[in-house]
Amino acid sequence: MNYIHLVAAQFMSVLPINSTQKQYRITLNLSVLSDFNPHQINYEKLFKLDEDCEALSVTIEDLNYE
């Protein structure tokens, strides 16, 4: 049998002086168990954002209409 071994490379983000930043809105609709708490997630860490160069705004909407 032939096996392929893949190694993930880590890249360091570099922000050149003349580069511009882009903005994106990403919407996630989650159906989760009752003990899930989206407020406990560190989204900066989850998306591996550079605190000096990148900004993140998180809006959490509870869709349970009880």
N, C-alpha and C positions, 0 to 999 in steps of 0.2 A: 504494500500500500504506500502511496505517496502522501505525505503530509506537508501542508503549507503552514509555516509559522509566521504569524503577523505580529509585528511590534509597533505599538502606537507611539508616535513621536510627539513630544510636547513642544509647542511653539510659544515663544515669548512674544507677547503683543508689543509692538513698537508703534508709537504714534509720531509720524514724521511732522516736522514743524508746519509744513504747508498742507497737511491733510485736513479734510473736513469730516465731521461726524454726521451720521445718519440717524434718523429716528424710526423705530418700528413699534407697532402695537401688536401684541400676541395675545390671543384670547384662548383660554383653556376652559372647557366645560367639564367638570369632574363629577362623577357619581361615586361617592365614597361611603364608607361605614360611618356610623354616628360619632365615633371617637376621633375622627380626622379633624385637625385644626389647621387651616391654611395660614393662620396668623403666626404659627410657630416656625414657619419655613424661612430660612435665611436665603432670600432670592438672589442677593448679590453673590453669595457663595455658590449657590446652585448653578448660576449662569457664568461663574468665574469671571466676574467683571472687575476691571481695574478701578479701584476707588478714586484714583487721581484723574482719570481720563473719561470715565463712563458714569452716567447717572441712570438710576432706575427708579421709576415711580410705580408702586404697586397699589392697585385698587381691587379690593376683595368684596364681592357682592354675594350675599346669602340669598339663594333662590328658594328657600323653604318658606312656603306661605302657610304657616300654621296659625 
